[in-house]
Amino acid sequence: MHGLERVPRLDAIRSFILVANHRSYFDLFVTMMVLVRFVGMQQRVVCPVRAKFFYTNPLGTFVNGAMSFFSMYPPIFRDRNRGALNRSALDEIRQLLRQGDFALGMHPEGTRKKDDDPYTLLPAQSGVGRTIHETRLPVVPAFINGLGNNLILEVARNFLAPGSTPIILVFGNPIDFGSLLDEPASARTYRAIADRTLEAVHELGQEERAIRERMCGPRVE
């Protein structure tokens, strides 16, 4: 874990947004767990997720309930015919954030990046930009690398060989959006804000790369 000193005092914030890269189903589980354990986060966690795993797969439903008490919510559907449900879900999230005492975890990329390069990111999705613009909450960026998607394998590695596949998590300072939050609500404004969040996450990725190279040696391309 690196950069915890950059995270603001969460007990002094009613609600906030965490943005992170997305390579594993468990990225936000681990990142939020660290904030609870080491920074004293007490806000209730909500993280919009793809319905395909966490709400339609029995293993995903079990993981969501057992590991997060269903904080992986609300489900987001890929089916365009359910677009109205997705819009309603995001409206609900924004309302919860305005009420206070919530921590929202989001992936600016919108979906997992599945290739072998953790340091390039998918294009930012404007939904995260709209949420930030409408709520005006502090946004904490993070970059996590080393987690896979096989839960049983991850647990086995944790107990049998934790040093063989290190998981490195880097937090950044709250993102400075400059005058972007004062721009009129529009698709262009939302995209610019989303791009800024992705830029902050990418910068942390370069920091994580340097840390990993010091620990494990240069990455073999």
Long-range contacts (C-beta under 8 A, 24 or more apart in sequence): 1-34, 1-38, 1-169, 1-171, 2-168, 2-169, 2-170, 2-171, 2-207, 2-208, 2-211, 3-170, 3-171, 3-172, 3-204, 3-207, 4-34, 4-38, 4-39, 4-171, 6-171, 6-172, 6-173, 7-35, 7-39, 7-140, 7-171, 8-138, 8-140, 8-174, 10-35, 10-39, 10-40, 10-41, 10-42, 10-43, 10-103, 11-40, 11-42, 13-43, 13-137, 13-138, 14-43, 14-100, 14-101, 15-43, 15-96, 15-97, 15-98, 15-99, 15-100, 15-101, 15-102, 15-103, 15-104, 15-135, 15-137, 16-43, 16-103, 16-104, 16-137, 16-138, 16-139, 16-140, 17-97, 17-103, 17-104, 17-105, 17-106, 17-131, 17-132, 17-135, 17-137, 17-138, 17-139, 17-140, 18-103, 18-104, 18-105, 18-106, 18-139, 18-140, 18-141, 18-142, 19-106, 19-107, 19-108, 19-128, 19-139, 19-140, 19-141, 19-142, 19-175, 19-197, 19-200, 19-201, 20-105, 20-106, 20-107, 20-141, 20-142, 20-143, 20-144, 20-201, 21-107, 21-109, 21-113, 21-118, 21-121, 21-142, 21-143, 21-144, 21-145, 21-201, 21-205, 22-107, 22-109, 22-110, 22-111, 22-112, 22-113, 23-112, 23-113, 23-114, 23-118, 23-144, 23-145, 23-147, 24-112, 24-144, 24-147, 24-148, 24-149, 25-53, 25-54, 25-60, 25-63, 25-112, 25-149, 26-147, 26-149, 26-151, 26-154, 27-107, 27-144, 27-147, 28-72, 28-105, 28-107, 29-67, 29-68, 30-144, 30-147, 30-167, 30-169, 31-105, 31-142, 31-144, 31-169, 32-71, 32-103, 32-105, 34-169, 35-103, 41-103, 42-101, 43-101, 43-102, 43-103, 44-71, 44-101, 44-102, 44-103, 45-71, 45-102, 45-103, 45-105, 46-71, 46-73, 46-74, 46-93, 46-96, 46-102, 46-103, 46-104, 46-105, 47-71, 47-72, 47-73, 47-104, 47-105, 47-106, 48-73, 48-74, 48-75, 48-76, 48-89, 48-90, 48-93, 48-106, 49-73, 49-75, 49-76, 50-75, 50-76, 50-77, 50-78, 50-111, 51-75, 51-76, 51-77, 51-78, 52-78, 59-151, 63-151, 90-127, 90-130, 90-131, 93-131, 94-131, 94-134, 94-135, 97-131, 97-135, 97-137, 98-135, 104-131, 104-137, 106-131, 108-194, 108-197, 108-198, 108-201, 109-198, 118-145, 118-205, 119-202, 119-205, 119-206, 119-209, 121-198, 121-201, 121-202, 121-205, 123-198, 124-191, 124-194, 124-195, 124-197, 124-198, 125-194, 126-187, 126-190, 126-191, 126-194, 127-190, 127-194, 128-193, 128-194, 128-197, 129-189, 129-190, 129-191, 129-192, 129-193, 129-194, 129-195, 129-197, 130-185, 130-190, 130-193, 132-177, 132-181, 132-193, 132-194, 132-197, 133-180, 133-181, 133-183, 133-185, 133-189, 133-190, 133-193, 134-185, 136-181, 138-174, 139-174, 139-175, 139-177, 139-197, 140-171, 140-172, 140-174, 140-175, 141-171, 141-172, 141-175, 141-197, 141-200, 141-201, 141-204, 142-169, 142-170, 142-171, 142-172, 142-201, 142-204, 143-169, 143-170, 143-172, 143-201, 143-204, 143-205, 143-207, 143-208, 144-168, 144-169, 144-170, 144-208, 145-205, 145-208, 145-212, 166-212, 166-215, 166-216, 168-208, 168-211, 168-212, 168-215, 170-204, 170-205, 170-207, 170-208, 170-211, 171-204, 172-200, 172-201, 172-203, 172-204, 175-200
